[in-house]
Amino acid sequence: MQTKTDVKTKFTKETYLYWYELMLLLRRFEEKAGQLYGMQKIRGFCHLYIGQEAIAAGAMTATKPDDKFITAYRDHGLALAKGISANACMAELYGKATGCSKGKGGSMHFFSVEHSFYGGHGIVGAQIGTGAGLAFAEQYKGTDNVAVCFFGDGAARQGILHETFNMAMLWKLPVIFVCENNMYAMGTSVERTSNVLDIYKLSNAYEMPSDTIDGMSCEAVHEGFERAVKRARAGEGPTLLEVKTYRYRGHSMSDPAKYRTKEEVEEYKDQDPINQVLKVIQKNKWATEAEIEAINDKVKKEVEDCVQFAEESPWPSDDELLKDVYIQQDYPFIVD
């Protein structure tokens, strides 16, 4: 029986090293965020991406920097992957003025137009319509950029998904809808919330192409995204990708995740995407142990530095309270 690491890969040494370093950064950042939350350095809601890193990594190598990403509230990993600095991300978690949303958004509302990252949305499914809007804007402007709209399996139950799917297919929008199916929405399994267990089949009503992908494999994620991106850039419209993944932690930091067994969690940890990529690197002798250790140390320092940056950053000033609320400067309903 072949394993993932036995299969001859079409991907380069550079790609695997990129995947390894990126996923390690995401993992260590989230682990540190969880630790700081326990110390009450980070307040409010906090949803960690631990276990789902292969989605961000594979998506990045199959897209280009100008492609627009939008997601739900489990947004730290995708924000970092799109190039928002660990400093700006950690400062946002702290609520500091140097955060990527000026400390006003917190964990669920990372945002950076500069990095083509449009949130971070706290309302379940709200980003689905906005994701199609981002794609419409690119189509209207005549670019070949695509919009990648991420949502969870829980959001697949929202009515906005069906309205948006219909419109996206009608207008052949260059959007890729990505359901990060970690099987539990908040704390209830897909089996208990839907008669349709294969979420990719929801596209059938709109004759939208769809695919189901192993979300624990960078290779599979890249290949699935690559196919969808090619269709979108060619003007052939949207694709629904159901990426089957697993979060090792609870829904949020307040969730003890007692609705699943320890054995199930360990089964998925055996498929850990970081370890899978590292095995390929080691098998092909693409990096020495010293070089791997150097990557580990680099990531560790980056995370340590971002915590120090957040700690030393200022709080937003009082005069920031009503800024960035309305884009129209003379909006008539703002009062002193």
C-alpha positions in Angstrom: 0.0 0.0 0.0 1.4 3.4 -1.0 1.5 6.2 1.5 1.5 9.9 0.6 5.2 10.1 1.0 5.8 7.1 -1.3 4.2 8.8 -4.3 6.6 10.6 -6.7 5.6 14.3 -6.4 5.3 16.9 -9.2 6.1 19.6 -6.7 9.5 21.1 -6.2 11.9 21.2 -3.2 11.2 24.9 -2.9 7.4 24.3 -2.8 7.7 21.8 0.0 10.1 24.0 2.0 7.7 26.9 1.6 4.7 24.7 2.7 6.7 23.5 5.7 7.7 27.0 6.9 4.3 28.5 6.3 2.4 25.8 8.1 4.8 25.8 11.0 4.3 29.6 11.4 0.6 29.2 11.4 0.8 26.4 13.9 3.2 28.1 16.3 1.3 31.4 16.0 -2.0 29.7 16.9 -0.4 27.8 19.8 1.0 31.0 21.2 -2.4 32.7 20.7 -4.1 30.0 22.7 -1.5 30.3 25.5 -1.9 34.1 25.6 -5.7 33.7 25.7 -5.4 31.6 28.8 -3.3 34.3 30.3 -6.0 36.9 29.4 -3.7 38.8 27.2 -6.2 38.2 24.4 -9.8 38.8 25.1 -13.1 38.1 23.4 -13.6 35.3 20.9 -10.7 33.3 19.6 -11.0 30.5 17.0 -7.7 28.6 16.2 -6.7 27.1 12.9 -4.6 24.3 14.3 -5.0 21.2 12.1 -6.2 23.0 9.0 -2.9 24.5 7.9 -2.7 22.5 4.7 -5.6 24.4 3.2 -3.9 27.8 3.6 -0.6 26.4 2.3 -2.0 24.6 -0.8 -4.3 27.6 -1.6 -1.3 30.0 -1.6 0.7 28.0 -4.1 -2.3 27.7 -6.5 -3.2 31.4 -6.5 -1.4 34.7 -7.0 -1.0 37.6 -4.6 -3.7 39.8 -6.2 -6.4 37.1 -5.9 -8.9 38.2 -3.2 -9.4 36.0 -0.1 -12.3 36.3 2.3 -13.2 34.0 5.1 -15.2 33.5 8.3 -14.0 34.1 11.9 -11.3 31.3 11.9 -9.1 33.7 10.0 -5.6 33.9 11.6 -4.1 31.2 9.4 -5.3 32.6 6.1 -4.4 36.1 7.0 -0.8 35.1 7.8 -0.6 33.0 4.6 -1.7 36.0 2.5 1.2 38.0 3.9 -0.2 40.0 6.8 2.8 40.1 9.3 2.7 38.1 12.5 3.3 41.5 14.2 0.1 43.0 12.8 -1.9 39.8 13.5 -0.8 39.5 17.1 -1.2 43.2 17.8 -4.8 42.9 16.5 -5.4 40.0 18.9 -4.2 42.3 21.7 -6.5 45.1 20.5 -3.5 47.4 19.8 -3.4 50.3 17.4 -0.7 48.6 15.3 -3.0 45.7 14.5 -4.1 44.9 11.0 -7.5 46.4 11.8 -6.1 49.1 14.1 -7.1 47.0 17.1 -10.8 47.5 16.4 -11.6 44.0 14.9 -9.9 41.5 17.1 -9.6 37.8 16.4 -12.6 37.5 14.0 -11.9 40.6 11.9 -8.4 40.6 10.4 -8.3 42.7 7.3 -5.8 44.1 4.8 -6.6 45.5 1.4 -2.9 45.7 0.7 -2.6 41.9 1.0 -6.0 41.2 -0.8 -7.4 39.8 2.5 -11.0 41.0 3.1 -11.8 39.4 6.5 -12.5 37.8 9.0 -16.4 37.9 9.3 -18.2 37.1 12.5 -21.7 36.6 11.1 -22.0 33.0 9.9 -22.1 32.8 6.1 -22.1 36.6 5.6 -18.9 36.5 3.7 -20.4 34.2 1.0 -22.3 37.1 -0.7 -19.4 39.4 -0.2 -17.0 36.9 -1.8 -19.2 36.9 -4.9 -19.1 40.7 -4.8 -15.3 40.7 -4.8 -15.4 38.4 -7.8 -17.9 40.6 -9.6 -15.6 43.6 -9.0 -12.7 41.8 -10.7 -14.9 40.7 -13.6 -16.2 44.3 -14.0 -12.7 45.8 -14.0 -11.6 43.2 -16.5 -8.8 41.7 -14.5 -8.0 37.9 -14.4 -8.0 37.9 -10.6 -10.2 35.4 -8.8 -11.9 35.7 -5.4 -11.6 32.8 -3.0 -14.4 32.6 -0.5 -13.9 30.3 2.5 -16.7 29.2 4.8 -17.3 26.4 7.3 -19.6 23.4 7.1 -22.0 25.2 9.5 -22.3 28.2 7.1 -23.4 25.8 4.3 -26.8 25.8 6.0 -27.3 29.5 5.4 -29.8 30.8 2.8 -27.3 33.3 1.5 -25.3 30.4 0.0 -28.0 29.4 -2.3 -28.8 32.9 -3.4 -25.2 33.5 -4.1 -24.6 30.3 -5.9 -27.4 31.0 -8.3 -26.2 34.6 -9.0 -22.5 33.5 -9.4 -23.4 30.8 -11.9 -25.8 33.1 -13.8 -23.0 35.8 -14.2 -20.2 33.3 -14.4 -18.3 35.1 -11.7 -14.6 34.2 -11.1 -15.1 32.9 -7.6 -14.1 29.8 -5.8 -16.3 28.8 -2.9 -14.3 26.7 -0.4 -16.1 24.9 2.4 -13.5 24.0 5.1 -15.4 21.1 6.4 -13.9 20.2 9.8 -17.0 18.0 10.5 -18.3 19.8 13.5 -19.5 23.3 12.7 -19.5 24.7 16.3 -20.0 21.5 18.3 -22.5 19.5 16.3 -21.4 17.0 13.7 -22.5 17.3 10.0 -24.4 14.0 10.4 -26.7 15.6 12.9 -27.4 18.8 10.9 -27.8 17.8 7.3 -29.4 15.1 5.2 -26.7 15.9 2.6 -23.4 14.7 4.1 -21.3 15.5 1.0 -21.4 19.3 1.0 -19.9 19.6 -2.5 -23.2 18.1 -3.9 -25.0 21.4 -2.9 -23.7 22.8 -6.1 -25.6 20.3 -8.2 -28.8 22.4 -8.1 -27.0 25.2 -9.9 -24.9 23.0 -12.3 -21.8 24.4 -10.6 -18.7 22.3 -10.9 -17.5 20.9 -7.6 -14.9 18.7 -6.0 -14.1 17.1 -2.7 -10.5 17.4 -1.5 -8.3 15.9 1.3 -7.7 19.0 3.4 -4.9 17.3 5.3 -2.7 17.1 2.1 -1.0 20.2 0.7 -0.7 18.4 -2.6 -4.4 17.6 -2.9 -5.4 21.1 -1.9 -3.1 22.7 -4.4 -4.3 20.5 -7.2 -8.0 21.1 -6.4 -7.5 24.8 -6.2 -5.4 24.8 -9.4 -8.3 23.3 -11.4 -10.8 25.7 -9.9 -8.6 28.7 -10.5 -8.0 27.7 -14.1 -11.7 27.6 -14.7 -12.3 31.0 -13.1 -9.5 32.8 -15.0 -10.8 31.3 -18.3 -14.2 32.9 -17.7 -15.9 29.6 -17.0 -17.4 30.7 -13.6 -17.4 29.4 -10.1 -16.5 26.1 -8.5 -17.4 24.7 -5.1 -14.6 22.9 -3.3 -15.4 20.8 -0.2 -12.1 20.5 1.6 -12.3 17.8 4.3 -10.2 18.8 7.2 -10.1 18.6 11.0 -9.4 21.1 13.8 -7.5 19.7 16.7 -8.9 22.2 19.2 -12.4 23.1 20.1 -14.6 25.5 18.1 -13.2 28.3 20.1 -11.1 28.8 23.2 -14.2 28.4 25.4 -15.1 25.0 23.8 -13.7 21.9 25.7 -14.8 19.7 22.6 -16.3 16.9 24.7 -18.5 15.9 21.8 -15.8 13.9 20.1 -13.4 11.2 21.4 -9.7 11.4 22.1 -9.2 8.5 19.7 -10.8 10.4 16.9 -8.6 13.5 17.5 -5.5 11.3 17.6 -6.5 9.6 14.4 -6.4 12.9 12.6 -3.2 14.0 14.3 -1.6 11.0 12.6 -2.4 12.7 9.3 -0.9 16.0 10.4 -0.1 18.0 7.3 3.1 19.5 8.7 4.5 16.0 9.5 3.5 14.8 6.0 5.4 17.6 4.3 8.4 17.1 6.5 8.5 13.4 5.7 8.7 14.3 2.0 11.5 16.8 2.6 13.4 14.2 4.6 12.8 11.3 2.2 14.1 13.4 -0.7 17.0 14.8 1.3 15.9 18.3 0.4 17.1 19.7 3.7 19.5 18.6 6.4 18.5 18.3 10.0 20.4 21.5 10.7 18.5 23.3 8.0 15.2 22.1 9.3 16.2 23.2 12.8 17.1 26.6 11.4 13.5 26.9 9.9 12.1 25.9 13.3 14.2 28.5 15.1 13.3 31.2 12.6 9.6 30.6 13.1 10.0 30.4 16.9 11.7 33.8 16.8 9.1 35.4 14.6 6.4 34.3 17.0 8.3 35.5 20.0 9.0 38.9 18.3 5.4 39.4 17.4 4.3 38.9 21.0 6.9 41.5 22.1 5.7 43.8 19.4 2.1 43.4 20.6 3.0 43.9 24.2 4.9 47.1 23.4 2.4 48.6 21.0 0.1 51.4 22.1 -3.6 51.1 22.6 -5.8 53.0 20.1 -6.4 56.6 21.1 -9.8 57.8 22.1 -10.2 59.9 18.9 -10.2 56.6 16.9 -13.6 55.6 18.3 -15.7 56.9 15.5 -13.2 56.6 12.7 -13.5 53.9 10.0 -17.2 53.4 10.8 -18.5 55.2 7.7 -16.6 55.9 4.5 -18.6 59.0 3.8 -16.9 61.8 5.7 -20.1 64.0 6.0 -22.5 61.1 6.8 -25.5 63.0 8.2 -26.3 60.7 11.1 -23.0 61.0 13.0 -23.4 63.2 16.0 -20.9 64.6 18.5 
